[in-house]
């Protein structure tokens, strides 16, 4: 089920916010699941698509799927959304023969 399918029915849209404090503390709301995390990357499923946070020394200070909120601390270098509509990157051969 896509984000649009889930919320076209008239249900209130869940809040999704990303708040960065000095590249060292990141609060994300609207989190549905945590796909993976380690010191270098945190991947979460949000109501607006998959969000990958990259950096160094990352740790989850708070994780509450009940409220849909995470707080990640450490040095944040980048954040990237990869939604269901994002094009596939393809395999090795597709990259070789572009």
LINJO-V620032 format. One record per backbone hydrogen bond with DSSP energy under -0.5 kcal/mol. NH is the residue of the N-H (numbers start at 1). CO is the residue of the C=O. If there is no record, write none. Layout:
# LINJO-V620032
nh = <NH:NH>
co = <CO:CO>
This chain:
# LINJO-V620032
nh = <6:7:8:10:19:20:21:22:24:25:26:27:28:29:30:31:32:33:35:35:36:38:42:43:44:44:45:46:46:47:49:50:51:52:53:53:54:54:55:56:58:59:61:61:62:64:68:69:70:71:72:73:74:75:76:76:77:77:78:80:82:86:95:96:97:98>
co = <2:3:4:7:27:18:25:20:21:21:72:19:70:17:68:68:45:45:33:43:43:41:53:36:42:51:33:44:49:30:46:82:44:80:42:51:52:78:40:75:39:73:59:71:71:69:64:64:28:62:26:59:24:56:23:74:54:75:54:52:50:83:91:92:93:95>
